[in-house]
Amino acid sequence: MENDLKWSMNHMPATEDKNLSVMSVTEVQKARTFHKSFPQYSVTPLVNLEKMAAYLGLGKVMVKDESYRFGLNAFKVLGGSYAVARYIADETGRDVSELPYNVLTSAKLQQEFGQATFFSATDGNHGRGVAWSANKLGQKSVIFMPKGSTLTRLNNIKAEGATATIETVNYDECVRMAAAAAAKTKHGVVVQDTAWEGYEKIPSWIMQGYGTMANEADEQFAERPTHVFVQAGVGSLAGAVVGYFANRYKDNPPTMIVVEADAAACLYKGAVAGDGDIRIVDGDMETIMAGLACGEPNITSWDILKNHVKCFIAAKDPVAVRGMRMLAAPCKGDSPITSGESGAAPFGALATLMKNEAFKELRSTLGLDKNSKVLLFSTEGDTDPERYKNIVWDGKEK
């Protein structure tokens, strides 16, 4: 168990923090107002694991359960839908507040805007959200998936009307493929949640869309969390959550901890280096945490994270497995949570830290004790039901 985690405290030099404003409370509330206009919108549950908190030696453990989001079993649609709406708003000279769901989906607006094709790379959840959004708004989508993606996730995306393929390259190469294909397509648009030099506006919109989830959780928590655990692939979700809470509690922010898959721990490697520069992980990045198998950080998020995260954790697959099983069968009296491989990683990391004496010093450094009130995000349910059953029901590791 003690070999399942590596960690690095954040000793990177602070920057001007110019990207923190991307996740201002005002911007996030604008995104949430947009999402509220969808007939599919409802606030997802924040589950109070009261008995589990006592078992782990914590004051409170609250888990945001995104398996209920828009019927898509994952949070990602929040970013894709908002980015598509912001893009259409820009193209038609409107503010996004003028484009609620009923206007966006109207024949009148579609006639005015025309036909766009939205391109993206994904392991499943982000691409499904982009495809769903494009489909609802009468647009096209083309999705590239990295090798190792499952047929279940491919078929879920195709069911939303997208053209989708599983490629023979990793996620970051699929991102480049999507960008190249969009450049060759009339009215082709890349909707990707990772930012690079020259491509920053749309990823920022995606992050703001993710902010709806953080804003809901903040309201449901009803007090300031002492700790926030959040998972990271390229870091867009982590930057969104960390950025929101850093803005929301400027004078006394929670202690923020980021959890990555060990096989793709680009942010952790950056923290270990300590100079603030980006580090890249390449190769196959084999992990059951497919949603976190990304080796090139979002540059906008990275700037937020290195200013506001206390600790970066790299977790091996058994950590995610532990989280999945403990959430599925929590302490008697607590409600179970169906959490997928990437969704369960932060809780698995928290449980590992709290129940192994090898991490006693780290617990002390992070201030994790009986007074701690911890917020976590289960970002997906059983998006691949057979794999979920293999792990949780049949005791397999993948």
N, C-alpha and C positions, 0 to 999 in steps of 0.2 A: 504493500500500500504506500509506503514512504517513497518508493521509487516511481510512483505514478505521477508525481507533480514536481515541476521545477518552478522556481519563482525568482523574480528580481524586483527589488524596491526601486522606485523611480528616483534616480539621481540626475536626470537630464536637465540641462540648463533651461530656464524659462524663456519664452519668446514674448513677442508683443501681444500674443493671444488674439490676433485679429480675426480669427475664424469663430470665436466663441459667439459672436453676435448672430451667426447663422442659426443658432439654436435658442435665440431669445424667446422668452415666454410669449411675447406678442406674435412672433412668427409661428410658433407651435400652435397657439390658439387659432390662428388663421387656418392652418392645416386641419385642425380638428373640426372647425366649423364646416369646412368643405366635406370632410368625411361624414359628418352628421347628416348631410343632405342626401346620402345614399339610403335607399329603402332597406338595404342589407345591413345597415349600421346598427350595432348595439355595443355597449361597453362589455368587454370581456371580463371574466371573473378574476378577482384577486383573492387567492385562496390562503386562508389563515391556518398554517400548520402549527397549531398550538402545542399539541403533544410532541411533535417532532422537535420543536424549539427547545422544549424541556429536555428531551433526550440528548440533543446536541449541546446543551449547556448555554443556550442563548435565550434572550428575553422574548424575541418575536422573530418568526420566519414567515414572510409573506411572498407568495409566488404568483406572478401574473400569468394566467393560462391563456395563451394565444391560439389554442386548438379550436377555439370558437369563432375566430375572426372571419367574418363575411362568408362562412361556410367553406373556406378554403384551407382550414387546418393549420394556418401559419400567418405570422404578422406581416410578411413581406408585401402584401397587396397595398398596405398603407403607403409605402414609398412609391411604388410603381404608379398607382392611381393618381397620386398628387403630382408627380412629375409630369405625367401625360397631360393633366389638366393645366398645369403651369405653362407647359409648352404651347398648348392650344391657346391659352390666354395671351401669351406673348405674340403669337402669330396673328391673332385677330385684334390686337390692340386693346385688350381688356385686362382688368384686374381679376385674379382668380375668384374673388368674392362675387363677381358677376356671373360665374359659371358653376352654379350648383348642379347636381346630378341631372335634374330634369331639363336644364338648359343644354348641358353638354351632350345629352343623348337625343336632343331634338333634331328633327330633319332639317330645320332651318339652319342650325349651327353647322351641321355636317355639310350642308350645301355650301355654306360660306367658307368653311375651313378646307374642305376638299378631302383627299385621301392621302394619309401618311402611312408609312410602314415603320413600325417600331422594332428595333433590333436589340437583342440582349444576349448575354451569356449567363448561365445559371447551372446549379446542381439540381434545381427543381422549384423551390419556393418562390424565388424572385421572378423567374421566368413565367411561372404560372400566374403570378400577380400581374405582370405586364401583359400577358396574353389575355387574361380575364378583363383587365381595364380596356385594352384595345378593342376587344370583342364587344363589350358593353357600349363603347363609344363609336362603334361602326368603323373601326380602323383595322389595319392589318398588323401582324406581328410575326417576326422570325426569331427563333430561339436556338442558340448553340449550347449544347451540353457537353461537359468534359467526359473523358473516358472514365468508366466506373459508375456513371450515372445509371440508375435502375430504369427498367422498362416501365414500371409503375409510374414513376415521376414523368417520364417521357409521355406516356399516354394521358396523364392528367393535363399536361400542357396542350397536347394536340386536341383534347376534348374542349378546350377553350377557343378553338378555331385557329390556332397558330400553326405555322410551318416550323417543325422542330426536328432536330437531329442530334444523335450522340456522336461526338467526334472522337478522334484517336489521340487527342492532346489534352493537357491539363486546363484548369479553369482560366488561368491568366492568358493562355494562348487563345482560348475561346473568346475572351474579351477582345483580343486583337482581331480575330476573325469577324466578330460582330461589327467592329468599327470599320473594317475594310469593306465589308458588304454594304453597310449603310452609305459609305462614301460613293459607292457605285450605283446607288438606287435613287431615283427621283423621289424627293420628299422622304428620304430615309433618315431616321433619327435614332441615335444610340441612347438607350435608357439603361444606364449602368450605375450601380451603387458604389463604384470605385472611381475616384477622381485622379487625374494626372494633369500635368502641365498643359493648359489649353482646354481641358475638359473638366470644368469645375461647377458650372451653373446647375446642370441637371442632377449631379450627385448631391448637391446641397439641397435641392428640392426634395429628393428622395429622403435624405436625413430628416428634413422638416416633417415629411409625412410620417416617418417612424416616431416622431415626437408625440403624435396622438396617443400612442401606447404609453409613453412615459407620463404624459399629462393625465391620462386616466388613472394610472397607478398612483400618482402623486395625490390625486383627489381621494382615491379609495383608501390609501394608507392613513390619511387623516392626521398625520403628524410627520415630522421630519425623520426619515430613516437615518440611522447612524451609519449604515453600510449599504452600498449598492454593488451587487455582483452582476456583471453583464458579459456575455460571450462576444467573441470577435472573429471574423474572417478577414475581410479587407479592413474592417474597423468602422464601417459606416453606422451600423447599429450602435456600437459602443460609443462612437463620437456623438451620436444623437442623444443617447441616454445620459452620458456623462455631461455633455454640453447643456442639456436641459436642466439637470439638477445643479450644475455649477451656476447657472443663471438664476434658478429658482431660489436657491439658498446661498446667495453671494457671500454673506457674512459668516456663515457656518455650514459649509457644504458637507454632505455625507462623505465618508471614506469610500473611495471608488476602487474597485478591483476588477480587472479585465481578465477573462479566461479564454485561452485559445487552445486549439488542437496542437499537441506537441509536434506533429508532423508538418505543420504549416504555421509555426509560431513566429511570424515575421515581426510582430510588435514586441513580443518578449525579447527577441534577439536585438531589436533596437534599444530596448531598455538595458539589456546586459552591456551593450557597447557604451551606452551612457553619454554619447556625444550629441544626441538629438537627431542624427541623420537616419534616414530610412534604411532598413535592411530588407532584403528580398530572399524568399525561399523558393527554389524551383524544383523541378523533378515531378514525380508522381504524387507526392503528398498523400500517401495511403493512410486513411483513417475512416472509421465509421461515421465521424462527424462531417459528413459531406458538405453541409452548409458552412463549415468553417475552414474548408480545404482551399484556402486562398493565400497566395504567397507574396502579393504585392500590395502594400497598404494604400488606402485612400489618403492622399496628401492633406486634404482638408481636415479629415478626422484625426490624422496623426498629430497635427498641430494642437488640436483640442486635448487629445489624450495625454500628450507629454507635459501639458500644463496642469492637468487636473486629476490624473490617476495616481494612486498611492502605490499599487502593486500590480505587476503583470505576471500571470500564471500560465504555464504551458502544461496541459493535461494530456495524459495518454488515454487510449480508448477505455481501459477499465474504469476510469473516473466517470465517463459518460454512461457506461453500463450501470455502474453503481447508482448514479443519479436516476436513471430510468426506472430501475427496480425499486428504489426507495420511494420515489414519487408514486409509482403504481400501487405500492402496498405500504403506505405510511403507518405511523403509530395508530393504534386503535382509537377511534374518535375523530381522526383527521380525514378530510376528504381526499380521495385518490386523484392523481393528475396523470393523464395520458401525455407523456412528454417524450418526444423523439430524441434521436441521438445528439443533435446539436442543441436542442432545447434544454436537455437535462444536464449539460456540461457544467454550468455554474453551480447548480445545487450539488452535483457530484463532487465538485471541488470543495465546496463549503463543508459537506459531510466528511470528506477526507481530512480536511484541516482540523475539524473539531474532534474527531475520534481517534486520532493517531498522535501519540506523545512525541513523535519525531518532529511535529510541527508546533510544539508548545511555544517556542520562541517567536515563530511567525505569528501565532495567534496573539501573543502579547504585543508585538510590534503593531499589529493591525487593530488592536483594541477589541478583539472578538471575545466577549464574555457574557455573563448572565444578564447584563444590562443592554446588550446589543439588540437593535431592531433592524433586521436585515430584509432588504427587498431584492428579489431575483425575478428573472424573466424566463419563462418557458416559452420559447419563441415558435415552437412547432409541436403538433401532436404526432400521431402515427402517420406521417406523410408517405411512408412505405410500410403498409400494414403487415406484410409478411416478414420483413426484417424486424419490425417491432415485436411481433409474436415470437420469432426465433430467439430474440434476446431476453424478453421479459417472461415469456411462458416456458420456453424450451431450455433456457439456461445456456444458450450459445453466446459467443462473444461478438458475433457479427451476423 
